[in-house]
Amino acid sequence: MKATDVQSEIKELNLAYLMLAQQMIKTSRESAMLKLGVGSDVADIIEGLTPGQILRMAGSDMMLCRFRFDDGLLVNLLANHERDSAASRIHAAILAAGRPVEQVA
């Protein structure tokens, strides 16, 4: 994959992430904050973005979302394909909820 292809994919990911995050926050703020791993200040910013601001932010070649896969247990729970996958997903959600949220510095 070429560097220009990677940059294009990052921009598409950013746009999809920001649009989804804004929709989630407007629909169910508390649930969105938990699922996105962001605090109230970041949620306020995302919620207030205009379409033009979203497009400008999405145009960055830096990924705006962050994966919370820094815990081997969390990764294993989410990747679990055993019969009791619902319990694994609930356990993973509980672990993710206990993580610190992103704040604006």
Jmol script that loads the backbone (N, CA, C; Angstrom):
load data "model"
ATOM      1  N   MET A   1       0.849  -1.174   0.000  1.00  0.00           N
ATOM      2  CA  MET A   1       0.000   0.000   0.000  1.00  0.00           C
ATOM      3  C   MET A   1       0.893   1.235   0.000  1.00  0.00           C
ATOM      4  N   LYS A   2       0.577   2.178  -0.842  1.00  0.00           N
ATOM      5  CA  LYS A   2       1.363   3.412  -0.950  1.00  0.00           C
ATOM      6  C   LYS A   2       1.028   4.366   0.188  1.00  0.00           C
ATOM      7  N   ALA A   3       1.969   5.272   0.461  1.00  0.00           N
ATOM      8  CA  ALA A   3       1.762   6.261   1.529  1.00  0.00           C
ATOM      9  C   ALA A   3       0.547   7.122   1.246  1.00  0.00           C
ATOM     10  N   THR A   4       0.310   7.460  -0.009  1.00  0.00           N
ATOM     11  CA  THR A   4      -0.855   8.287  -0.345  1.00  0.00           C
ATOM     12  C   THR A   4      -2.144   7.520  -0.093  1.00  0.00           C
ATOM     13  N   ASP A   5      -2.121   6.209  -0.316  1.00  0.00           N
ATOM     14  CA  ASP A   5      -3.292   5.381  -0.034  1.00  0.00           C
ATOM     15  C   ASP A   5      -3.568   5.344   1.469  1.00  0.00           C
ATOM     16  N   VAL A   6      -2.526   5.227   2.257  1.00  0.00           N
ATOM     17  CA  VAL A   6      -2.670   5.190   3.716  1.00  0.00           C
ATOM     18  C   VAL A   6      -3.247   6.515   4.208  1.00  0.00           C
ATOM     19  N   GLN A   7      -2.727   7.618   3.711  1.00  0.00           N
ATOM     20  CA  GLN A   7      -3.237   8.930   4.116  1.00  0.00           C
ATOM     21  C   GLN A   7      -4.702   9.085   3.739  1.00  0.00           C
ATOM     22  N   SER A   8      -5.076   8.611   2.572  1.00  0.00           N
ATOM     23  CA  SER A   8      -6.470   8.679   2.137  1.00  0.00           C
ATOM     24  C   SER A   8      -7.367   7.841   3.045  1.00  0.00           C
ATOM     25  N   GLU A   9      -6.908   6.664   3.423  1.00  0.00           N
ATOM     26  CA  GLU A   9      -7.678   5.789   4.314  1.00  0.00           C
ATOM     27  C   GLU A   9      -7.827   6.427   5.692  1.00  0.00           C
ATOM     28  N   ILE A  10      -6.777   7.074   6.184  1.00  0.00           N
ATOM     29  CA  ILE A  10      -6.846   7.739   7.488  1.00  0.00           C
ATOM     30  C   ILE A  10      -7.875   8.864   7.439  1.00  0.00           C
ATOM     31  N   LYS A  11      -7.884   9.626   6.370  1.00  0.00           N
ATOM     32  CA  LYS A  11      -8.845  10.723   6.230  1.00  0.00           C
ATOM     33  C   LYS A  11     -10.276  10.195   6.198  1.00  0.00           C
ATOM     34  N   GLU A  12     -10.502   9.087   5.505  1.00  0.00           N
ATOM     35  CA  GLU A  12     -11.837   8.484   5.466  1.00  0.00           C
ATOM     36  C   GLU A  12     -12.243   7.976   6.845  1.00  0.00           C
ATOM     37  N   LEU A  13     -11.303   7.344   7.541  1.00  0.00           N
ATOM     38  CA  LEU A  13     -11.571   6.861   8.892  1.00  0.00           C
ATOM     39  C   LEU A  13     -11.914   8.022   9.814  1.00  0.00           C
ATOM     40  N   ASN A  14     -11.146   9.106   9.736  1.00  0.00           N
ATOM     41  CA  ASN A  14     -11.413  10.284  10.557  1.00  0.00           C
ATOM     42  C   ASN A  14     -12.806  10.838  10.310  1.00  0.00           C
ATOM     43  N   LEU A  15     -13.190  10.942   9.055  1.00  0.00           N
ATOM     44  CA  LEU A  15     -14.502  11.482   8.718  1.00  0.00           C
ATOM     45  C   LEU A  15     -15.609  10.585   9.269  1.00  0.00           C
ATOM     46  N   ALA A  16     -15.477   9.288   9.057  1.00  0.00           N
ATOM     47  CA  ALA A  16     -16.488   8.348   9.555  1.00  0.00           C
ATOM     48  C   ALA A  16     -16.560   8.393  11.079  1.00  0.00           C
ATOM     49  N   TYR A  17     -15.400   8.446  11.735  1.00  0.00           N
ATOM     50  CA  TYR A  17     -15.351   8.479  13.194  1.00  0.00           C
ATOM     51  C   TYR A  17     -16.019   9.735  13.734  1.00  0.00           C
ATOM     52  N   LEU A  18     -15.669  10.891  13.198  1.00  0.00           N
ATOM     53  CA  LEU A  18     -16.239  12.139  13.704  1.00  0.00           C
ATOM     54  C   LEU A  18     -17.741  12.210  13.485  1.00  0.00           C
ATOM     55  N   MET A  19     -18.194  11.767  12.322  1.00  0.00           N
ATOM     56  CA  MET A  19     -19.640  11.793  12.047  1.00  0.00           C
ATOM     57  C   MET A  19     -20.385  10.841  12.977  1.00  0.00           C
ATOM     58  N   LEU A  20     -19.840   9.643  13.160  1.00  0.00           N
ATOM     59  CA  LEU A  20     -20.469   8.666  14.054  1.00  0.00           C
ATOM     60  C   LEU A  20     -20.433   9.158  15.494  1.00  0.00           C
ATOM     61  N   ALA A  21     -19.290   9.672  15.928  1.00  0.00           N
ATOM     62  CA  ALA A  21     -19.163  10.155  17.306  1.00  0.00           C
ATOM     63  C   ALA A  21     -20.161  11.276  17.576  1.00  0.00           C
ATOM     64  N   GLN A  22     -20.302  12.212  16.651  1.00  0.00           N
ATOM     65  CA  GLN A  22     -21.233  13.318  16.840  1.00  0.00           C
ATOM     66  C   GLN A  22     -22.674  12.807  16.911  1.00  0.00           C
ATOM     67  N   GLN A  23     -23.015  11.878  16.039  1.00  0.00           N
ATOM     68  CA  GLN A  23     -24.364  11.304  16.058  1.00  0.00           C
ATOM     69  C   GLN A  23     -24.621  10.554  17.361  1.00  0.00           C
ATOM     70  N   MET A  24     -23.644   9.786  17.817  1.00  0.00           N
ATOM     71  CA  MET A  24     -23.793   9.041  19.068  1.00  0.00           C
ATOM     72  C   MET A  24     -23.996   9.990  20.244  1.00  0.00           C
ATOM     73  N   ILE A  25     -23.214  11.061  20.291  1.00  0.00           N
ATOM     74  CA  ILE A  25     -23.298  12.018  21.396  1.00  0.00           C
ATOM     75  C   ILE A  25     -24.651  12.713  21.399  1.00  0.00           C
ATOM     76  N   LYS A  26     -25.147  13.061  20.232  1.00  0.00           N
ATOM     77  CA  LYS A  26     -26.441  13.736  20.150  1.00  0.00           C
ATOM     78  C   LYS A  26     -27.587  12.796  20.506  1.00  0.00           C
ATOM     79  N   THR A  27     -27.421  11.513  20.248  1.00  0.00           N
ATOM     80  CA  THR A  27     -28.474  10.533  20.509  1.00  0.00           C
ATOM     81  C   THR A  27     -28.506  10.106  21.968  1.00  0.00           C
ATOM     82  N   SER A  28     -27.344   9.755  22.510  1.00  0.00           N
ATOM     83  CA  SER A  28     -27.259   9.276  23.895  1.00  0.00           C
ATOM     84  C   SER A  28     -25.894   9.646  24.455  1.00  0.00           C
ATOM     85  N   ARG A  29     -25.816  10.825  25.026  1.00  0.00           N
ATOM     86  CA  ARG A  29     -24.539  11.410  25.452  1.00  0.00           C
ATOM     87  C   ARG A  29     -23.739  10.498  26.386  1.00  0.00           C
ATOM     88  N   GLU A  30     -24.349  10.027  27.464  1.00  0.00           N
ATOM     89  CA  GLU A  30     -23.615   9.226  28.443  1.00  0.00           C
ATOM     90  C   GLU A  30     -23.116   7.917  27.843  1.00  0.00           C
ATOM     91  N   SER A  31     -23.967   7.267  27.087  1.00  0.00           N
ATOM     92  CA  SER A  31     -23.580   6.019  26.435  1.00  0.00           C
ATOM     93  C   SER A  31     -22.447   6.266  25.439  1.00  0.00           C
ATOM     94  N   ALA A  32     -22.552   7.344  24.681  1.00  0.00           N
ATOM     95  CA  ALA A  32     -21.520   7.672  23.695  1.00  0.00           C
ATOM     96  C   ALA A  32     -20.187   7.958  24.374  1.00  0.00           C
ATOM     97  N   MET A  33     -20.228   8.696  25.455  1.00  0.00           N
ATOM     98  CA  MET A  33     -18.993   9.012  26.168  1.00  0.00           C
ATOM     99  C   MET A  33     -18.315   7.743  26.663  1.00  0.00           C
ATOM    100  N   LEU A  34     -19.089   6.801  27.153  1.00  0.00           N
ATOM    101  CA  LEU A  34     -18.546   5.525  27.617  1.00  0.00           C
ATOM    102  C   LEU A  34     -17.951   4.743  26.449  1.00  0.00           C
ATOM    103  N   LYS A  35     -18.708   4.621  25.367  1.00  0.00           N
ATOM    104  CA  LYS A  35     -18.258   3.832  24.222  1.00  0.00           C
ATOM    105  C   LYS A  35     -17.071   4.465  23.507  1.00  0.00           C
ATOM    106  N   LEU A  36     -17.038   5.791  23.440  1.00  0.00           N
ATOM    107  CA  LEU A  36     -15.942   6.480  22.766  1.00  0.00           C
ATOM    108  C   LEU A  36     -14.727   6.672  23.669  1.00  0.00           C
ATOM    109  N   GLY A  37     -14.932   6.568  24.978  1.00  0.00           N
ATOM    110  CA  GLY A  37     -13.834   6.762  25.915  1.00  0.00           C
ATOM    111  C   GLY A  37     -13.422   8.213  26.034  1.00  0.00           C
ATOM    112  N   VAL A  38     -14.400   9.121  25.930  1.00  0.00           N
ATOM    113  CA  VAL A  38     -14.100  10.552  26.020  1.00  0.00           C
ATOM    114  C   VAL A  38     -14.835  11.161  27.198  1.00  0.00           C
ATOM    115  N   GLY A  39     -14.291  12.252  27.711  1.00  0.00           N
ATOM    116  CA  GLY A  39     -14.916  12.980  28.805  1.00  0.00           C
ATOM    117  C   GLY A  39     -15.917  13.999  28.286  1.00  0.00           C
ATOM    118  N   SER A  40     -16.535  14.677  29.209  1.00  0.00           N
ATOM    119  CA  SER A  40     -17.572  15.646  28.888  1.00  0.00           C
ATOM    120  C   SER A  40     -17.045  16.793  28.036  1.00  0.00           C
ATOM    121  N   ASP A  41     -15.822  17.241  28.316  1.00  0.00           N
ATOM    122  CA  ASP A  41     -15.273  18.359  27.542  1.00  0.00           C
ATOM    123  C   ASP A  41     -15.032  17.988  26.083  1.00  0.00           C
ATOM    124  N   VAL A  42     -14.534  16.789  25.830  1.00  0.00           N
ATOM    125  CA  VAL A  42     -14.319  16.329  24.452  1.00  0.00           C
ATOM    126  C   VAL A  42     -15.667  16.101  23.774  1.00  0.00           C
ATOM    127  N   ALA A  43     -16.629  15.541  24.501  1.00  0.00           N
ATOM    128  CA  ALA A  43     -17.971  15.329  23.941  1.00  0.00           C
ATOM    129  C   ALA A  43     -18.600  16.655  23.544  1.00  0.00           C
ATOM    130  N   ASP A  44     -18.419  17.690  24.381  1.00  0.00           N
ATOM    131  CA  ASP A  44     -18.945  19.015  24.051  1.00  0.00           C
ATOM    132  C   ASP A  44     -18.363  19.533  22.738  1.00  0.00           C
ATOM    133  N   ILE A  45     -17.066  19.373  22.578  1.00  0.00           N
ATOM    134  CA  ILE A  45     -16.400  19.842  21.363  1.00  0.00           C
ATOM    135  C   ILE A  45     -16.914  19.097  20.142  1.00  0.00           C
ATOM    136  N   ILE A  46     -16.955  17.773  20.227  1.00  0.00           N
ATOM    137  CA  ILE A  46     -17.405  16.967  19.088  1.00  0.00           C
ATOM    138  C   ILE A  46     -18.852  17.299  18.739  1.00  0.00           C
ATOM    139  N   GLU A  47     -19.690  17.421  19.749  1.00  0.00           N
ATOM    140  CA  GLU A  47     -21.104  17.712  19.515  1.00  0.00           C
ATOM    141  C   GLU A  47     -21.296  19.061  18.815  1.00  0.00           C
ATOM    142  N   GLY A  48     -20.458  20.036  19.128  1.00  0.00           N
ATOM    143  CA  GLY A  48     -20.615  21.370  18.570  1.00  0.00           C
ATOM    144  C   GLY A  48     -19.933  21.608  17.235  1.00  0.00           C
ATOM    145  N   LEU A  49     -19.262  20.595  16.690  1.00  0.00           N
ATOM    146  CA  LEU A  49     -18.569  20.780  15.420  1.00  0.00           C
ATOM    147  C   LEU A  49     -19.549  21.019  14.270  1.00  0.00           C
ATOM    148  N   THR A  50     -19.206  21.973  13.418  1.00  0.00           N
ATOM    149  CA  THR A  50     -19.989  22.202  12.197  1.00  0.00           C
ATOM    150  C   THR A  50     -19.527  21.206  11.139  1.00  0.00           C
ATOM    151  N   PRO A  51     -20.315  20.991  10.085  1.00  0.00           N
ATOM    152  CA  PRO A  51     -19.846  20.099   9.014  1.00  0.00           C
ATOM    153  C   PRO A  51     -18.497  20.529   8.427  1.00  0.00           C
ATOM    154  N   GLY A  52     -18.280  21.826   8.290  1.00  0.00           N
ATOM    155  CA  GLY A  52     -17.006  22.308   7.771  1.00  0.00           C
ATOM    156  C   GLY A  52     -15.845  21.987   8.697  1.00  0.00           C
ATOM    157  N   GLN A  53     -16.079  22.122   9.996  1.00  0.00           N
ATOM    158  CA  GLN A  53     -15.030  21.790  10.975  1.00  0.00           C
ATOM    159  C   GLN A  53     -14.728  20.302  10.957  1.00  0.00           C
ATOM    160  N   ILE A  54     -15.768  19.481  10.817  1.00  0.00           N
ATOM    161  CA  ILE A  54     -15.564  18.030  10.739  1.00  0.00           C
ATOM    162  C   ILE A  54     -14.713  17.693   9.521  1.00  0.00           C
ATOM    163  N   LEU A  55     -15.012  18.306   8.384  1.00  0.00           N
ATOM    164  CA  LEU A  55     -14.236  18.043   7.168  1.00  0.00           C
ATOM    165  C   LEU A  55     -12.776  18.488   7.329  1.00  0.00           C
ATOM    166  N   ARG A  56     -12.561  19.638   7.940  1.00  0.00           N
ATOM    167  CA  ARG A  56     -11.181  20.108   8.157  1.00  0.00           C
ATOM    168  C   ARG A  56     -10.427  19.167   9.096  1.00  0.00           C
ATOM    169  N   MET A  57     -11.073  18.769  10.180  1.00  0.00           N
ATOM    170  CA  MET A  57     -10.417  17.855  11.116  1.00  0.00           C
ATOM    171  C   MET A  57     -10.149  16.501  10.474  1.00  0.00           C
ATOM    172  N   ALA A  58     -11.115  16.016   9.703  1.00  0.00           N
ATOM    173  CA  ALA A  58     -10.966  14.710   9.053  1.00  0.00           C
ATOM    174  C   ALA A  58      -9.830  14.726   8.044  1.00  0.00           C
ATOM    175  N   GLY A  59      -9.528  15.888   7.489  1.00  0.00           N
ATOM    176  CA  GLY A  59      -8.469  15.999   6.496  1.00  0.00           C
ATOM    177  C   GLY A  59      -7.068  15.831   7.050  1.00  0.00           C
ATOM    178  N   SER A  60      -6.947  15.697   8.354  1.00  0.00           N
ATOM    179  CA  SER A  60      -5.639  15.507   8.976  1.00  0.00           C
ATOM    180  C   SER A  60      -5.086  14.137   8.590  1.00  0.00           C
ATOM    181  N   ASP A  61      -3.757  14.042   8.509  1.00  0.00           N
ATOM    182  CA  ASP A  61      -3.165  12.730   8.227  1.00  0.00           C
ATOM    183  C   ASP A  61      -2.843  11.972   9.518  1.00  0.00           C
ATOM    184  N   MET A  62      -3.378  12.483  10.632  1.00  0.00           N
ATOM    185  CA  MET A  62      -3.220  11.835  11.934  1.00  0.00           C
ATOM    186  C   MET A  62      -4.555  11.208  12.329  1.00  0.00           C
ATOM    187  N   MET A  63      -4.539   9.975  12.779  1.00  0.00           N
ATOM    188  CA  MET A  63      -5.779   9.325  13.196  1.00  0.00           C
ATOM    189  C   MET A  63      -6.336  10.030  14.420  1.00  0.00           C
ATOM    190  N   LEU A  64      -7.628  10.359  14.372  1.00  0.00           N
ATOM    191  CA  LEU A  64      -8.264  11.077  15.463  1.00  0.00           C
ATOM    192  C   LEU A  64      -8.860  10.150  16.514  1.00  0.00           C
ATOM    193  N   CYS A  65      -9.166   8.930  16.142  1.00  0.00           N
ATOM    194  CA  CYS A  65      -9.673   7.980  17.140  1.00  0.00           C
ATOM    195  C   CYS A  65      -8.492   7.202  17.708  1.00  0.00           C
ATOM    196  N   ARG A  66      -8.720   6.649  18.879  1.00  0.00           N
ATOM    197  CA  ARG A  66      -7.668   5.882  19.537  1.00  0.00           C
ATOM    198  C   ARG A  66      -8.244   4.545  19.962  1.00  0.00           C
ATOM    199  N   PHE A  67      -7.538   3.476  19.628  1.00  0.00           N
ATOM    200  CA  PHE A  67      -7.960   2.154  20.048  1.00  0.00           C
ATOM    201  C   PHE A  67      -7.587   1.960  21.508  1.00  0.00           C
ATOM    202  N   ARG A  68      -8.468   1.318  22.237  1.00  0.00           N
ATOM    203  CA  ARG A  68      -8.199   1.058  23.656  1.00  0.00           C
ATOM    204  C   ARG A  68      -7.758  -0.383  23.851  1.00  0.00           C
ATOM    205  N   PHE A  69      -6.852  -0.837  23.005  1.00  0.00           N
ATOM    206  CA  PHE A  69      -6.369  -2.203  23.032  1.00  0.00           C
ATOM    207  C   PHE A  69      -5.002  -2.289  23.695  1.00  0.00           C
ATOM    208  N   ASP A  70      -4.814  -1.525  24.758  1.00  0.00           N
ATOM    209  CA  ASP A  70      -3.542  -1.553  25.452  1.00  0.00           C
ATOM    210  C   ASP A  70      -3.543  -2.562  26.598  1.00  0.00           C
ATOM    211  N   ASP A  71      -4.587  -3.343  26.675  1.00  0.00           N
ATOM    212  CA  ASP A  71      -4.719  -4.339  27.729  1.00  0.00           C
ATOM    213  C   ASP A  71      -4.970  -5.694  27.058  1.00  0.00           C
ATOM    214  N   GLY A  72      -4.064  -6.633  27.290  1.00  0.00           N
ATOM    215  CA  GLY A  72      -4.186  -7.954  26.672  1.00  0.00           C
ATOM    216  C   GLY A  72      -5.485  -8.659  27.034  1.00  0.00           C
ATOM    217  N   LEU A  73      -5.939  -8.498  28.275  1.00  0.00           N
ATOM    218  CA  LEU A  73      -7.191  -9.127  28.699  1.00  0.00           C
ATOM    219  C   LEU A  73      -8.363  -8.573  27.900  1.00  0.00           C
ATOM    220  N   LEU A  74      -8.396  -7.261  27.701  1.00  0.00           N
ATOM    221  CA  LEU A  74      -9.480  -6.640  26.934  1.00  0.00           C
ATOM    222  C   LEU A  74      -9.491  -7.151  25.499  1.00  0.00           C
ATOM    223  N   VAL A  75      -8.326  -7.226  24.882  1.00  0.00           N
ATOM    224  CA  VAL A  75      -8.236  -7.723  23.506  1.00  0.00           C
ATOM    225  C   VAL A  75      -8.726  -9.167  23.436  1.00  0.00           C
ATOM    226  N   ASN A  76      -8.291  -9.984  24.361  1.00  0.00           N
ATOM    227  CA  ASN A  76      -8.698 -11.389  24.357  1.00  0.00           C
ATOM    228  C   ASN A  76     -10.206 -11.548  24.568  1.00  0.00           C
ATOM    229  N   LEU A  77     -10.776 -10.720  25.422  1.00  0.00           N
ATOM    230  CA  LEU A  77     -12.220 -10.806  25.654  1.00  0.00           C
ATOM    231  C   LEU A  77     -13.000 -10.413  24.398  1.00  0.00           C
ATOM    232  N   LEU A  78     -12.547  -9.366  23.725  1.00  0.00           N
ATOM    233  CA  LEU A  78     -13.249  -8.924  22.525  1.00  0.00           C
ATOM    234  C   LEU A  78     -13.075  -9.901  21.365  1.00  0.00           C
ATOM    235  N   ALA A  79     -11.942 -10.582  21.314  1.00  0.00           N
ATOM    236  CA  ALA A  79     -11.666 -11.519  20.228  1.00  0.00           C
ATOM    237  C   ALA A  79     -12.190 -12.927  20.528  1.00  0.00           C
ATOM    238  N   ASN A  80     -12.760 -13.126  21.707  1.00  0.00           N
ATOM    239  CA  ASN A  80     -13.232 -14.433  22.136  1.00  0.00           C
ATOM    240  C   ASN A  80     -14.363 -14.922  21.231  1.00  0.00           C
ATOM    241  N   HIS A  81     -14.213 -16.111  20.701  1.00  0.00           N
ATOM    242  CA  HIS A  81     -15.231 -16.681  19.824  1.00  0.00           C
ATOM    243  C   HIS A  81     -15.879 -17.922  20.431  1.00  0.00           C
ATOM    244  N   GLU A  82     -15.803 -18.028  21.742  1.00  0.00           N
ATOM    245  CA  GLU A  82     -16.396 -19.189  22.394  1.00  0.00           C
ATOM    246  C   GLU A  82     -17.910 -19.033  22.484  1.00  0.00           C
ATOM    247  N   ARG A  83     -18.566 -20.033  23.025  1.00  0.00           N
ATOM    248  CA  ARG A  83     -20.030 -20.034  23.123  1.00  0.00           C
ATOM    249  C   ARG A  83     -20.578 -18.883  23.949  1.00  0.00           C
ATOM    250  N   ASP A  84     -19.894 -18.511  25.007  1.00  0.00           N
ATOM    251  CA  ASP A  84     -20.400 -17.477  25.900  1.00  0.00           C
ATOM    252  C   ASP A  84     -19.809 -16.114  25.549  1.00  0.00           C
ATOM    253  N   SER A  85     -19.936 -15.727  24.284  1.00  0.00           N
ATOM    254  CA  SER A  85     -19.334 -14.479  23.844  1.00  0.00           C
ATOM    255  C   SER A  85     -20.056 -13.262  24.427  1.00  0.00           C
ATOM    256  N   ALA A  86     -21.332 -13.390  24.767  1.00  0.00           N
ATOM    257  CA  ALA A  86     -22.068 -12.267  25.369  1.00  0.00           C
ATOM    258  C   ALA A  86     -21.444 -11.898  26.712  1.00  0.00           C
ATOM    259  N   ALA A  87     -21.101 -12.878  27.503  1.00  0.00           N
ATOM    260  CA  ALA A  87     -20.466 -12.612  28.801  1.00  0.00           C
ATOM    261  C   ALA A  87     -19.098 -11.977  28.600  1.00  0.00           C
ATOM    262  N   SER A  88     -18.362 -12.414  27.579  1.00  0.00           N
ATOM    263  CA  SER A  88     -17.053 -11.833  27.292  1.00  0.00           C
ATOM    264  C   SER A  88     -17.184 -10.370  26.889  1.00  0.00           C
ATOM    265  N   ARG A  89     -18.184 -10.067  26.074  1.00  0.00           N
ATOM    266  CA  ARG A  89     -18.397  -8.678  25.642  1.00  0.00           C
ATOM    267  C   ARG A  89     -18.783  -7.797  26.830  1.00  0.00           C
ATOM    268  N   ILE A  90     -19.607  -8.321  27.722  1.00  0.00           N
ATOM    269  CA  ILE A  90     -19.997  -7.553  28.911  1.00  0.00           C
ATOM    270  C   ILE A  90     -18.775  -7.309  29.798  1.00  0.00           C
ATOM    271  N   HIS A  91     -17.967  -8.336  29.991  1.00  0.00           N
ATOM    272  CA  HIS A  91     -16.753  -8.196  30.785  1.00  0.00           C
ATOM    273  C   HIS A  91     -15.828  -7.161  30.153  1.00  0.00           C
ATOM    274  N   ALA A  92     -15.669  -7.192  28.829  1.00  0.00           N
ATOM    275  CA  ALA A  92     -14.828  -6.218  28.125  1.00  0.00           C
ATOM    276  C   ALA A  92     -15.376  -4.804  28.296  1.00  0.00           C
ATOM    277  N   ALA A  93     -16.697  -4.644  28.237  1.00  0.00           N
ATOM    278  CA  ALA A  93     -17.307  -3.324  28.415  1.00  0.00           C
ATOM    279  C   ALA A  93     -17.049  -2.788  29.816  1.00  0.00           C
ATOM    280  N   ILE A  94     -17.110  -3.670  30.803  1.00  0.00           N
ATOM    281  CA  ILE A  94     -16.839  -3.260  32.188  1.00  0.00           C
ATOM    282  C   ILE A  94     -15.386  -2.819  32.328  1.00  0.00           C
ATOM    283  N   LEU A  95     -14.468  -3.578  31.738  1.00  0.00           N
ATOM    284  CA  LEU A  95     -13.061  -3.198  31.791  1.00  0.00           C
ATOM    285  C   LEU A  95     -12.823  -1.860  31.085  1.00  0.00           C
ATOM    286  N   ALA A  96     -13.423  -1.683  29.918  1.00  0.00           N
ATOM    287  CA  ALA A  96     -13.239  -0.440  29.155  1.00  0.00           C
ATOM    288  C   ALA A  96     -13.829   0.745  29.906  1.00  0.00           C
ATOM    289  N   ALA A  97     -14.936   0.529  30.593  1.00  0.00           N
ATOM    290  CA  ALA A  97     -15.578   1.614  31.350  1.00  0.00           C
ATOM    291  C   ALA A  97     -14.704   2.081  32.501  1.00  0.00           C
ATOM    292  N   GLY A  98     -13.864   1.218  33.003  1.00  0.00           N
ATOM    293  CA  GLY A  98     -12.992   1.579  34.105  1.00  0.00           C
ATOM    294  C   GLY A  98     -11.752   2.337  33.681  1.00  0.00           C
ATOM    295  N   ARG A  99     -11.545   2.448  32.388  1.00  0.00           N
ATOM    296  CA  ARG A  99     -10.373   3.166  31.860  1.00  0.00           C
ATOM    297  C   ARG A  99     -10.575   4.674  31.979  1.00  0.00           C
ATOM    298  N   PRO A 100      -9.488   5.423  32.148  1.00  0.00           N
ATOM    299  CA  PRO A 100      -9.633   6.884  32.159  1.00  0.00           C
ATOM    300  C   PRO A 100     -10.099   7.376  30.795  1.00  0.00           C
ATOM    301  N   VAL A 101     -10.859   8.449  30.792  1.00  0.00           N
ATOM    302  CA  VAL A 101     -11.374   9.021  29.543  1.00  0.00           C
ATOM    303  C   VAL A 101     -10.420  10.088  29.031  1.00  0.00           C
ATOM    304  N   GLU A 102     -10.522  10.367  27.738  1.00  0.00           N
ATOM    305  CA  GLU A 102      -9.710  11.407  27.130  1.00  0.00           C
ATOM    306  C   GLU A 102     -10.265  12.769  27.523  1.00  0.00           C
ATOM    307  N   GLN A 103      -9.388  13.650  27.909  1.00  0.00           N
ATOM    308  CA  GLN A 103      -9.750  15.014  28.288  1.00  0.00           C
ATOM    309  C   GLN A 103      -8.972  15.999  27.426  1.00  0.00           C
ATOM    310  N   VAL A 104      -9.509  17.182  27.271  1.00  0.00           N
ATOM    311  CA  VAL A 104      -8.774  18.234  26.594  1.00  0.00           C
ATOM    312  C   VAL A 104      -7.807  18.838  27.597  1.00  0.00           C
ATOM    313  N   ALA A 105      -6.550  18.905  27.231  1.00  0.00           N
ATOM    314  CA  ALA A 105      -5.522  19.416  28.152  1.00  0.00           C
ATOM    315  C   ALA A 105      -5.604  20.922  28.290  1.00  0.00           C
TER     316      ALA A 105
END
end "model"
wireframe off; spacefill off
backbone 0.3
color backbone group
